């Protein structure tokens, strides 16, 4: 007998579960999309990567990490670095990916979480780093803020 997932589930599921399903589905879709984008745009010297930050101390989600010391301490305790990220942690990776030195990084999901998944997220931007013929498309998953490079 074939199993079927009914849309009835979505009508009775708690709100937090529905939000989690939507968030996870979108993240998965972006990760697959970036691989196709890299394949299509690679011949034009355009790189495409996904940056997936872990917990970052920003204004995202009403500054949930910043405004909740218990949450910040809990997330810090499961990070090998012993802290949550800051905007510059994400920005430096994005700046590197946009630089000419990162030309061979393409079609990748770059986790910038401080290693939090050892124990245990979109904004789309384009940037031309000044190298002739090279542009980069970076997609952010998660709770990072735009970083000016």
DSSP file (Angstrom, degrees, kcal/mol; ACC not computed):
  #  RESIDUE AA STRUCTURE BP1 BP2  ACC     N-H-->O    O-->H-N    N-H-->O    O-->H-N    TCO  KAPPA ALPHA  PHI   PSI    X-CA   Y-CA   Z-CA
    1    1 A X              0   0    0      0, 0.0     2,-0.3     0, 0.0     0, 0.0   0.000 360.0 360.0 360.0 136.6    0.0    0.0    0.0
    2    2 A X        -     0   0    0      1,-0.0     2,-0.4     2,-0.0     0, 0.0  -0.596 360.0-133.1 -82.6 137.3    1.3    3.4   -0.9
    3    3 A X        -     0   0    0     -2,-0.3     2,-0.4     2,-0.0    -1,-0.0  -0.731  21.4-164.6 -91.0 141.4    1.7    6.1    1.8
    4    4 A X        -     0   0    0     -2,-0.4     2,-0.6     2,-0.0    -2,-0.0  -0.984  16.2-140.9-128.3 134.6    0.3    9.5    1.1
    5    5 A X        -     0   0    0     -2,-0.4     2,-0.2     3,-0.0    -2,-0.0  -0.856  28.0-149.2 -92.2 122.2    1.0   12.8    3.0
    6    6 A X    >   -     0   0    0     -2,-0.6     3,-1.2     1,-0.1     4,-0.4  -0.621  21.2-130.0 -94.9 150.2   -2.2   14.7    3.2
    7    7 A X  T 3> S+     0   0    0     -2,-0.2     4,-0.9     1,-0.2     3,-0.4   0.623 101.5  81.6 -69.7 -11.3   -2.7   18.4    3.2
    8    8 A X  H >> S+     0   0    0      1,-0.2     4,-1.3     2,-0.2     3,-0.7   0.876  82.4  63.0 -59.0 -36.0   -4.9   17.8    6.2
    9    9 A X  H X> S+     0   0    0     -3,-1.2     4,-1.7     1,-0.3     3,-0.6   0.907  99.9  51.8 -54.5 -43.8   -1.7   17.6    8.3
   10   10 A X  H 34 S+     0   0    0     -4,-0.4    -1,-0.3    -3,-0.4    -2,-0.2   0.751 106.2  55.0 -68.7 -22.6   -0.9   21.2    7.4
   11   11 A X  H << S+     0   0    0     -4,-0.9    -1,-0.2    -3,-0.7    -2,-0.2   0.760 118.8  31.9 -80.1 -23.6   -4.3   22.3    8.6
   12   12 A X  H << S+     0   0    0     -4,-1.3    -2,-0.2    -3,-0.6    -1,-0.2   0.521  93.4 108.0-110.3  -7.2   -3.9   20.7   12.0
   13   13 A X  S  < S-     0   0    0     -4,-1.7     5,-0.0    -5,-0.2    -3,-0.0  -0.385  78.9 -99.2 -70.8 147.8   -0.1   21.1   12.5
   14   14 A X    >>  -     0   0    0      1,-0.1     4,-1.9    -2,-0.1     3,-0.6  -0.304  32.3-112.4 -64.7 153.4    1.1   23.7   15.1
   15   15 A X  H 3> S+     0   0    0      1,-0.2     4,-2.5     2,-0.2     5,-0.2   0.880 115.0  55.1 -53.3 -45.5    2.2   27.1   13.7
   16   16 A X  H 3> S+     0   0    0      1,-0.2     4,-2.0     2,-0.2    -1,-0.2   0.858 108.0  50.1 -61.7 -34.4    5.9   26.6   14.6
   17   17 A X  H <> S+     0   0    0     -3,-0.6     4,-2.4     2,-0.2    -1,-0.2   0.895 109.3  50.3 -71.2 -39.6    6.0   23.3   12.7
   18   18 A X  H  X S+     0   0    0     -4,-1.9     4,-2.4     2,-0.2    -2,-0.2   0.925 111.4  48.8 -63.3 -43.8    4.5   24.8    9.6
   19   19 A X  H  X S+     0   0    0     -4,-2.5     4,-2.6     1,-0.2    -2,-0.2   0.904 111.4  50.4 -61.9 -40.6    7.0   27.7    9.8
   20   20 A X  H  X S+     0   0    0     -4,-2.0     4,-2.8    -5,-0.2     5,-0.2   0.903 110.0  49.8 -64.7 -40.8    9.8   25.1   10.2
   21   21 A X  H  X S+     0   0    0     -4,-2.4     4,-2.4     2,-0.2    -2,-0.2   0.926 113.0  46.4 -63.8 -44.6    8.6   23.1    7.2
   22   22 A X  H  X S+     0   0    0     -4,-2.4     4,-2.3     2,-0.2    -2,-0.2   0.926 114.2  47.8 -63.3 -44.5    8.4   26.2    5.0
   23   23 A X  H  X S+     0   0    0     -4,-2.6     4,-2.3     1,-0.2    -2,-0.2   0.931 114.3  45.4 -62.9 -47.3   11.9   27.4    6.1
   24   24 A X  H  X S+     0   0    0     -4,-2.8     4,-2.4     1,-0.2    -1,-0.2   0.894 112.4  51.7 -65.5 -39.9   13.5   24.0    5.6
   25   25 A X  H  X S+     0   0    0     -4,-2.4     4,-2.2    -5,-0.2    -1,-0.2   0.911 111.0  47.2 -63.1 -42.6   11.8   23.5    2.2
   26   26 A X  H  X S+     0   0    0     -4,-2.3     4,-2.5     2,-0.2    -2,-0.2   0.914 110.9  51.5 -66.4 -42.1   13.0   26.9    1.0
   27   27 A X  H  X S+     0   0    0     -4,-2.3     4,-2.1     1,-0.2    -2,-0.2   0.926 111.5  47.5 -60.4 -44.2   16.6   26.3    2.2
   28   28 A X  H  X S+     0   0    0     -4,-2.4     4,-1.9     1,-0.2    -1,-0.2   0.906 111.2  51.0 -62.7 -41.5   16.7   23.0    0.4
   29   29 A X  H  X S+     0   0    0     -4,-2.2     4,-2.9     1,-0.2    -2,-0.2   0.907 109.6  50.0 -63.5 -42.0   15.3   24.5   -2.8
   30   30 A X  H  X S+     0   0    0     -4,-2.5     4,-2.5     1,-0.2    -1,-0.2   0.902 108.4  53.0 -64.1 -40.1   17.9   27.3   -2.7
   31   31 A X  H  X S+     0   0    0     -4,-2.1     4,-0.9     2,-0.2    -1,-0.2   0.887 114.0  41.8 -64.6 -38.3   20.8   24.8   -2.2
   32   32 A X  H >X S+     0   0    0     -4,-1.9     4,-1.5     2,-0.2     3,-0.5   0.920 113.5  53.6 -71.4 -43.9   19.6   22.8   -5.3
   33   33 A X  H 3X S+     0   0    0     -4,-2.9     4,-2.7     1,-0.2    -2,-0.2   0.886 103.0  57.0 -57.3 -41.8   18.9   26.0   -7.3
   34   34 A X  H 3X S+     0   0    0     -4,-2.5     4,-2.5     1,-0.2    -1,-0.2   0.839 103.1  54.6 -63.9 -32.6   22.5   27.3   -6.6
   35   35 A X  H <X S+     0   0    0     -4,-0.9     4,-1.9    -3,-0.5    -1,-0.2   0.920 111.8  43.4 -65.9 -43.5   24.0   24.2   -8.2
   36   36 A X  H  X S+     0   0    0     -4,-1.5     4,-2.5     2,-0.2    -2,-0.2   0.891 113.0  52.6 -67.9 -38.6   22.0   24.7  -11.4
   37   37 A X  H  X S+     0   0    0     -4,-2.7     4,-2.8     1,-0.2     5,-0.3   0.913 108.4  50.7 -62.4 -42.7   22.8   28.4  -11.3
   38   38 A X  H  X S+     0   0    0     -4,-2.5     4,-1.8     1,-0.2    -1,-0.2   0.902 111.5  48.4 -61.2 -41.5   26.5   27.6  -11.0
   39   39 A X  H  X S+     0   0    0     -4,-1.9     4,-0.5     1,-0.2    -2,-0.2   0.911 115.8  43.0 -65.7 -42.2   26.3   25.2  -14.0
   40   40 A X  H  < S+     0   0    0     -4,-2.5    -2,-0.2     1,-0.2     3,-0.2   0.881 123.2  35.6 -71.9 -38.6   24.4   27.7  -16.2
   41   41 A X  H ><>S+     0   0    0     -4,-2.8     5,-1.6    -5,-0.2     3,-1.6   0.614  93.0  87.7 -95.4 -13.3   26.5   30.8  -15.3
   42   42 A X  H ><5S+     0   0    0     -4,-1.8     3,-2.3    -5,-0.3    -1,-0.2   0.889  83.6  57.4 -53.2 -45.4   29.9   29.2  -14.9
   43   43 A X  T 3<5S+     0   0    0     -4,-0.5    -1,-0.3     1,-0.3    -2,-0.1   0.712 104.7  54.0 -61.4 -17.4   30.7   29.5  -18.7
   44   44 A X  T < 5S-     0   0    0     -3,-1.6    -1,-0.3     2,-0.2    -2,-0.2   0.218 121.3-108.7 -98.0  13.6   30.1   33.3  -18.2
   45   45 A X  T < 5S+     0   0    0     -3,-2.3    92,-1.7     1,-0.2     2,-0.5   0.849  75.3 137.6  60.8  36.6   32.7   33.5  -15.3
   46   46 A X  E   < -a  137   0A   0     -5,-1.6     2,-0.2    90,-0.2    92,-0.2  -0.964  41.3-152.0-114.1 120.6   29.9   34.0  -12.8
   47   47 A X  E     -a  138   0A   0     90,-2.1    92,-3.0    -2,-0.5     2,-0.4  -0.614   7.1-163.8 -89.0 151.2   30.2   32.1   -9.6
   48   48 A X  E     +a  139   0A   0     -2,-0.2    59,-3.0    90,-0.2    60,-0.4  -0.971  18.2 156.5-138.8 121.0   27.2   31.0   -7.5
   49   49 A X  E     -a  140   0A   0     90,-1.9    92,-2.1    -2,-0.4     2,-0.5  -0.942  33.9-129.1-139.8 160.1   27.4   29.9   -3.9
   50   50 A X  E     -ab 141 109A   0     58,-3.2    60,-3.8    -2,-0.3     2,-0.6  -0.949  14.1-155.2-111.0 129.6   25.2   29.7   -0.8
   51   51 A X  E     -ab 142 110A   0     90,-3.5    92,-3.0    -2,-0.5     2,-0.6  -0.933  10.2-171.6-103.7 122.5   26.3   31.1    2.5
   52   52 A X  E     -ab 143 111A   0     58,-3.0    60,-2.1    -2,-0.6    92,-0.2  -0.844   8.1-163.7-117.7  93.1   24.5   29.4    5.4
   53   53 A X  E     - b   0 112A   0     90,-1.1    92,-0.3    -2,-0.6    60,-0.3  -0.414   8.0-142.8 -76.4 151.6   25.3   31.2    8.7
   54   54 A X        -     0   0    0     58,-2.0    91,-0.4     1,-0.2     2,-0.2   0.078  64.7 -25.4 -84.8-153.5   24.7   29.7   12.1
   55   55 A X  S    S-     0   0    0     58,-0.2    30,-2.7    20,-0.1     2,-0.4  -0.430  71.5-175.8 -63.5 125.9   23.4   31.7   15.0
   56   56 A X  B     -d   85   0B   0     -2,-0.2     2,-1.5    28,-0.2     9,-0.2  -0.983  32.1-120.7-128.6 135.9   24.5   35.3   14.5
   57   57 A X        +     0   0    0     28,-2.9    30,-0.4    -2,-0.4     2,-0.2  -0.592  67.6 120.5 -76.9  89.8   24.0   38.2   16.9
   58   58 A X  S    S-     0   0    0     -2,-1.5     8,-0.5     2,-0.2     7,-0.2  -0.684  80.4 -91.0-136.0-172.4   21.9   40.5   14.7
   59   59 A X  S >> S+     0   0    0     -2,-0.2     4,-1.1     4,-0.1     3,-0.7   0.434  80.3 127.8 -84.7  -0.6   18.5   42.2   14.6
   60   60 A X  H 3> S+     0   0    0     85,-0.3     4,-1.2     1,-0.2     5,-0.3  -0.253  75.1  11.8 -58.0 141.9   17.0   39.1   12.8
   61   61 A X  H >4 S-     0   0    0      1,-0.2     3,-0.6     2,-0.2    -1,-0.2   0.910 141.9 -52.1  56.6  46.6   13.9   37.7   14.4
   62   62 A X  H <4 S-     0   0    0     -3,-0.7    -1,-0.2     1,-0.2    -2,-0.2   0.852  98.2 -66.5  57.7  38.0   13.5   40.7   16.7
   63   63 A X  H 3X S+     0   0    0     -4,-1.1     4,-3.2    -3,-0.3     5,-0.2   0.888  78.8 170.7  53.9  43.5   17.1   40.4   17.9
   64   64 A X  H <X S+     0   0    0     -4,-1.2     4,-0.5    -3,-0.6     8,-0.2   0.865  73.5  41.0 -55.4 -42.0   16.2   37.1   19.6
   65   65 A X  H >4 S+     0   0    0     -5,-0.3     3,-0.7    -9,-0.2     7,-0.4   0.932 117.8  46.6 -72.9 -45.5   19.9   36.1   20.3
   66   66 A X  H 34 S+     0   0    0     -8,-0.5    -2,-0.2     1,-0.2    -1,-0.2   0.880 116.6  43.8 -64.1 -39.3   20.9   39.6   21.4
   67   67 A X  H 3< S+     0   0    0     -4,-3.2     2,-0.5     1,-0.2    -1,-0.2   0.478 107.3  62.8 -89.0  -2.4   17.9   40.2   23.6
   68   68 A X    <X  -     0   0    0     -3,-0.7     4,-2.5    -4,-0.5     3,-0.3  -0.828  57.1-175.3-127.2  93.7   17.9   36.8   25.3
   69   69 A X  H  > S+     0   0    0     -2,-0.5     4,-2.4     1,-0.2     5,-0.2   0.826  86.8  55.2 -58.5 -32.8   21.0   36.1   27.3
   70   70 A X  H  > S+     0   0    0      2,-0.2     4,-2.4     1,-0.2    -1,-0.2   0.921 109.7  45.6 -66.7 -42.5   19.9   32.5   28.1
   71   71 A X  H  > S+     0   0    0     -3,-0.3     4,-2.7     2,-0.2     5,-0.3   0.930 113.4  49.8 -64.5 -44.8   19.5   31.7   24.4
   72   72 A X  H  X S+     0   0    0     -4,-2.5     4,-2.4    -7,-0.4    -2,-0.2   0.911 112.7  47.2 -61.0 -43.0   22.8   33.3   23.6
   73   73 A X  H  X S+     0   0    0     -4,-2.4     4,-2.0    -5,-0.2    -1,-0.2   0.900 112.2  49.9 -65.3 -41.5   24.5   31.3   26.4
   74   74 A X  H  X S+     0   0    0     -4,-2.4     4,-0.8     2,-0.2    -2,-0.2   0.931 113.8  44.3 -64.2 -45.5   22.9   28.1   25.2
   75   75 A X  H >< S+     0   0    0     -4,-2.7     3,-0.6     1,-0.2     4,-0.3   0.888 113.1  52.0 -66.6 -38.6   23.9   28.6   21.6
   76   76 A X  H >< S+     0   0    0     -4,-2.4     3,-1.2    -5,-0.3     6,-0.3   0.866 103.7  58.8 -63.7 -36.0   27.4   29.6   22.6
   77   77 A X  H 3< S+     0   0    0     -4,-2.0    -1,-0.2     1,-0.3    -2,-0.2   0.748 106.0  47.4 -69.5 -22.7   27.8   26.5   24.8
   78   78 A X  T << S+     0   0    0     -4,-0.8     2,-0.5    -3,-0.6    41,-0.4   0.383  93.9  92.5 -99.3   5.2   27.2   24.2   21.8
   79   79 A X  S X  S-     0   0    0     -3,-1.2     3,-1.7    -4,-0.3    36,-0.1  -0.840  73.8-139.6 -96.6 131.8   29.6   26.0   19.5
   80   80 A X  T 3  S+     0   0    0     -2,-0.5    -1,-0.1    34,-0.4    35,-0.1   0.773 107.6  54.7 -57.9 -24.1   33.2   24.7   19.5
   81   81 A X  T 3  S-     0   0    0     33,-0.6    -1,-0.3     2,-0.2     3,-0.1   0.596 109.2-127.7 -84.8 -10.7   34.3   28.4   19.4
   82   82 A X  S <  S+     0   0    0     -3,-1.7     2,-0.3    -6,-0.3    -6,-0.2   0.711  76.8  69.3  74.6  20.7   32.2   29.1   22.5
   83   83 A X  S    S-     0   0    0     -8,-0.2    -2,-0.2    -7,-0.1    -1,-0.2  -0.981  79.6-107.2-157.5 164.0   30.3   32.0   21.0
   84   84 A X        -     0   0    0     -2,-0.3   -28,-0.2     1,-0.1    30,-0.1  -0.546  49.8 -93.9 -88.0 165.5   27.7   33.0   18.5
   85   85 A X  B     -d   56   0B   0    -30,-2.7   -28,-2.9    -2,-0.2     2,-0.3  -0.268  29.3-145.7 -76.9 164.6   28.7   34.7   15.3
   86   86 A X    >>  -     0   0    0    -30,-0.2     3,-1.3     1,-0.0     4,-1.1  -0.838  34.7 -99.3-121.9 164.9   28.8   38.4   14.6
   87   87 A X  H 3> S+     0   0    0    -30,-0.4     4,-2.9    -2,-0.3     3,-0.5   0.860 121.0  57.9 -54.8 -39.9   28.1   40.1   11.3
   88   88 A X  H 3> S+     0   0    0      1,-0.2     4,-2.2     2,-0.2    -1,-0.3   0.796  97.5  62.0 -64.8 -27.1   31.7   40.4   10.4
   89   89 A X  H <> S+     0   0    0     -3,-1.3     4,-0.8     2,-0.2    -1,-0.2   0.917 112.9  36.2 -61.5 -41.6   32.2   36.6   10.7
   90   90 A X  H  X S+     0   0    0     -4,-1.1     4,-2.3    -3,-0.5     3,-0.4   0.909 114.8  56.2 -75.9 -44.4   29.7   36.2    7.8
   91   91 A X  H  X S+     0   0    0     -4,-2.9     4,-2.9     1,-0.2     5,-0.2   0.850 102.5  54.8 -59.3 -37.4   30.9   39.3    5.9
   92   92 A X  H  X S+     0   0    0     -4,-2.2     4,-1.9     2,-0.2    -1,-0.2   0.865 109.3  47.8 -67.8 -33.4   34.5   38.2    5.7
   93   93 A X  H  X S+     0   0    0     -4,-0.8     4,-2.6    -3,-0.4    -2,-0.2   0.915 112.9  48.4 -70.3 -42.6   33.4   34.9    4.1
   94   94 A X  H  X S+     0   0    0     -4,-2.3     4,-1.7     2,-0.2    -2,-0.2   0.925 110.8  51.2 -62.3 -43.9   31.2   36.7    1.6
   95   95 A X  H  X S+     0   0    0     -4,-2.9     4,-0.6     1,-0.2    -1,-0.2   0.909 110.6  49.1 -60.3 -41.6   34.0   39.1    0.8
   96   96 A X  H >< S+     0   0    0     -4,-1.9     3,-1.2     1,-0.2     6,-0.4   0.929 109.2  51.7 -62.7 -44.9   36.4   36.2    0.2
   97   97 A X  H 3< S+     0   0    0     -4,-2.6    -1,-0.2     1,-0.3    -2,-0.2   0.797 109.9  50.6 -63.5 -27.1   33.8   34.5   -2.1
   98   98 A X  H 3< S+     0   0    0     -4,-1.7    33,-0.4    -5,-0.2    -1,-0.3   0.567  95.5  93.2 -85.8  -9.3   33.5   37.7   -4.1
   99   99 A X  S X< S-     0   0    0     -3,-1.2     3,-1.6    -4,-0.6    33,-0.1  -0.434  88.1-114.3 -84.1 158.7   37.3   38.0   -4.5
  100  100 A X  G >  S+     0   0    0      1,-0.3     3,-1.3    31,-0.2    -1,-0.1   0.740 110.7  70.5 -62.7 -23.6   39.2   36.7   -7.4
  101  101 A X  G 3  S+     0   0    0      1,-0.3     3,-0.3     2,-0.1    -1,-0.3   0.669  93.9  56.9 -68.9 -14.9   41.0   34.2   -5.2
  102  102 A X  G X   +     0   0    0     -3,-1.6     3,-1.9    -6,-0.4    -1,-0.3   0.102  66.7 121.4-103.2  21.6   37.8   32.2   -4.8
  103  103 A X  T <  S+     0   0    0     -3,-1.3    -1,-0.2     1,-0.3    -2,-0.1   0.805  73.0  52.4 -56.9 -32.0   37.2   31.6   -8.5
  104  104 A X  T 3  S+     0   0    0     -3,-0.3     2,-0.8   -57,-0.1    -1,-0.3   0.458  85.9  91.5 -89.1   0.6   37.2   27.8   -8.1
  105  105 A X    <   +     0   0    0     -3,-1.9     2,-0.3    -8,-0.1   -57,-0.0  -0.858  58.3 146.6 -93.2 110.8   34.6   27.8   -5.3
  106  106 A X        +     0   0    0     -2,-0.8   -57,-0.2   -59,-0.1     3,-0.1  -0.996  52.2  13.1-151.7 136.0   31.4   27.4   -7.2
  107  107 A X  S    S+     0   0    0    -59,-3.0     2,-0.3    -2,-0.3   -58,-0.2   0.783  91.8 136.8  72.6  27.8   28.0   25.7   -6.6
  108  108 A X        -     0   0    0    -60,-0.4   -58,-3.2   -74,-0.1     2,-0.6  -0.763  57.1-135.6-113.2 152.4   28.8   25.2   -2.9
  109  109 A X  E     -b   50   0A   0     -2,-0.3     2,-0.7   -60,-0.2   -58,-0.2  -0.939  26.3-158.9 -98.3 116.0   26.9   25.6    0.3
  110  110 A X  E     -b   51   0A   0    -60,-3.8   -58,-3.0    -2,-0.6     2,-0.5  -0.872   3.3-151.7-103.4 110.2   29.3   27.3    2.7
  111  111 A X  E     -b   52   0A   0     -2,-0.7     2,-0.4   -60,-0.2   -58,-0.2  -0.700  14.9-179.2 -81.5 124.1   28.4   26.8    6.3
  112  112 A X  E     +b   53   0A   0    -60,-2.1   -58,-2.0    -2,-0.5   -27,-0.1  -0.707  39.8 118.8-123.7  76.8   29.6   29.7    8.5
  113  113 A X  S >  S-     0   0    0     -2,-0.4     3,-0.8   -60,-0.3   -58,-0.2   0.334  82.7-109.4-125.8   4.0   28.5   28.5   11.9
  114  114 A X  T 3  S-     0   0    0      1,-0.2   -33,-0.6    -3,-0.1   -34,-0.4   0.659  76.9 -63.5  71.3  13.2   31.6   28.2   14.0
  115  115 A X  T >  S+     0   0    0    -36,-0.1     3,-2.2   -35,-0.1     4,-0.5   0.659  90.9 145.8  86.0  16.7   31.2   24.5   13.9
  116  116 A X  G X>  +     0   0    0     -3,-0.8     4,-1.7     1,-0.3     3,-1.0   0.800  67.2  61.6 -59.9 -28.4   27.9   24.5   15.8
  117  117 A X  G 34 S+     0   0    0      1,-0.2    -1,-0.3     2,-0.2   -38,-0.1   0.548  82.0  80.2 -76.9  -5.5   26.7   21.5   13.7
  118  118 A X  G <4 S+     0   0    0     -3,-2.2    -1,-0.2     2,-0.2    -2,-0.2   0.889 110.7  24.3 -61.4 -36.7   29.5   19.4   15.0
  119  119 A X  T <4        0   0    0     -3,-1.0    -2,-0.2    -4,-0.5    -1,-0.2   0.791 360.0 360.0 -97.0 -36.2   27.3   19.0   18.1
  120  120 A X     <        0   0    0     -4,-1.7    -3,-0.2   -42,-0.2    -2,-0.2   0.467 360.0 360.0 -87.2 360.0   24.0   19.5   16.9
  121        !              0   0    0      0, 0.0     0, 0.0     0, 0.0     0, 0.0   0.000 360.0 360.0 360.0 360.0    0.0    0.0    0.0
  122  121 A X              0   0    0      0, 0.0    22,-9.9     0, 0.0    20,-0.1   0.000 360.0 360.0 360.0 360.0   19.0   29.8    6.5
  123        !              0   0    0      0, 0.0     0, 0.0     0, 0.0     0, 0.0   0.000 360.0 360.0 360.0 360.0    0.0    0.0    0.0
  124  122 A X              0   0    0      0, 0.0     2,-0.6     0, 0.0    19,-0.2   0.000 360.0 360.0 360.0 138.7   17.1   34.8    1.8
  125  123 A X  E     -C  142   0A   0     17,-0.8    17,-2.1    19,-0.0     2,-0.5  -0.925 360.0-158.0-108.2 134.9   18.8   37.7    0.7
  126  124 A X  E     +C  141   0A   0     -2,-0.6     2,-0.3    15,-0.2    15,-0.2  -0.939  18.3 166.6-113.5 132.4   20.2   37.7   -2.8
  127  125 A X  E     -C  140   0A   0     13,-1.7    13,-1.8    -2,-0.5     2,-0.3  -0.980  21.5-150.0-140.4 153.8   23.0   40.0   -3.8
  128  126 A X  E     -C  139   0A   0     -2,-0.3     2,-0.3    11,-0.2    11,-0.2  -0.922  14.6-176.7-121.2 152.7   25.4   40.3   -6.7
  129  127 A X  E     -C  138   0A   0      9,-1.9     9,-1.6    -2,-0.3     2,-0.7  -0.972  19.6-154.4-151.3 130.7   28.9   41.8   -6.5
  130  128 A X        -     0   0    0     -2,-0.3     7,-0.2     7,-0.2   -31,-0.1  -0.927  13.4-157.3-105.4 109.8   31.5   42.4   -9.1
  131  129 A X        -     0   0    0     -2,-0.7   -31,-0.2   -33,-0.4     3,-0.1   0.368  46.1 -98.8 -75.3   7.0   34.9   42.4   -7.3
  132  130 A X  S    S+     0   0    0      1,-0.3     2,-0.6     4,-0.3    -1,-0.1   0.432  85.2 126.9  93.3  -2.9   36.8   44.5   -9.9
  133  131 A X  S >  S-     0   0    0      3,-0.3     3,-2.0     1,-0.1    -1,-0.3  -0.798  70.8-108.0 -86.8 125.8   38.4   41.5  -11.6
  134  132 A X  T 3  S+     0   0    0     -2,-0.6     3,-0.1     1,-0.3    -1,-0.1  -0.271  98.0   7.1 -56.2 131.4   37.6   41.7  -15.3
  135  133 A X  T 3  S+     0   0    0      1,-0.2     2,-0.5    -5,-0.0    -1,-0.3   0.512 104.8 107.7  79.5   4.8   35.1   39.1  -16.5
  136  134 A X    <   +     0   0    0     -3,-2.0    -4,-0.3   -90,-0.1    -3,-0.3  -0.966  34.0 161.6-123.5 128.5   34.3   37.8  -13.0
  137  135 A X  E     -a   46   0A   0    -92,-1.7   -90,-2.1    -2,-0.5     2,-0.4  -0.873  20.8-147.0-129.7 165.7   31.0   38.4  -11.1
  138  136 A X  E     -aC  47 129A   0     -9,-1.6    -9,-1.9    -2,-0.3     2,-0.5  -0.998   6.9-157.1-139.8 140.2   29.6   36.5   -8.1
  139  137 A X  E     -aC  48 128A   0    -92,-3.0   -90,-1.9    -2,-0.4     2,-0.5  -0.979  17.4-175.1-114.1 124.1   26.1   35.6   -6.9
  140  138 A X  E     -aC  49 127A   0    -13,-1.8   -13,-1.7    -2,-0.5     2,-0.4  -0.973   7.3-163.8-120.2 131.0   25.9   34.9   -3.3
  141  139 A X  E     -aC  50 126A   0    -92,-2.1   -90,-3.5    -2,-0.5     2,-0.5  -0.950  11.2-146.4-112.9 136.5   22.7   33.7   -1.6
  142  140 A X  E     -aC  51 125A   0    -17,-2.1   -17,-0.8    -2,-0.4     2,-0.5  -0.851   9.1-166.3-102.4 134.1   22.4   33.9    2.2
  143  141 A X  E     +a   52   0A   0    -92,-3.0   -90,-1.1    -2,-0.5     2,-0.4  -0.984  57.1   7.8-115.0 125.8   20.4   31.3    4.1
  144  142 A X  S    S-     0   0    0    -22,-9.9   -90,-0.1    -2,-0.5    -2,-0.1  -0.834 108.7 -26.2 115.7-146.6   19.6   32.2    7.7
  145  143 A X  S    S+     0   0    0     -2,-0.4   -85,-0.3   -91,-0.4     2,-0.2  -0.180  81.2 123.4-113.1  40.2   19.9   35.2    9.9
  146  144 A X        -     0   0    0    -24,-0.1     2,-0.3   -93,-0.1    -2,-0.1  -0.624  51.0-132.3 -95.5 162.3   22.8   37.3    8.6
  147  145 A X        -     0   0    0     -2,-0.2    -2,-0.0     1,-0.1   -22,-0.0  -0.730  37.8 -80.6-106.6 158.5   22.5   40.9    7.5
  148  146 A X        -     0   0    0     -2,-0.3     2,-0.5     1,-0.1    -1,-0.1  -0.287  45.3-152.5 -56.3 143.4   23.8   42.5    4.3
  149  147 A X        -     0   0    0    -59,-0.1     2,-0.6   -58,-0.1    -1,-0.1  -0.983   9.6-133.2-123.8 126.3   27.5   43.2    4.5
  150  148 A X              0   0    0     -2,-0.5   -55,-0.1     1,-0.2   -59,-0.0  -0.696 360.0 360.0 -82.9 119.8   29.0   46.0    2.5
  151  149 A X              0   0    0     -2,-0.6    -1,-0.2   -57,-0.0   -22,-0.0   0.382 360.0 360.0-103.5 360.0   32.2   44.8    0.8
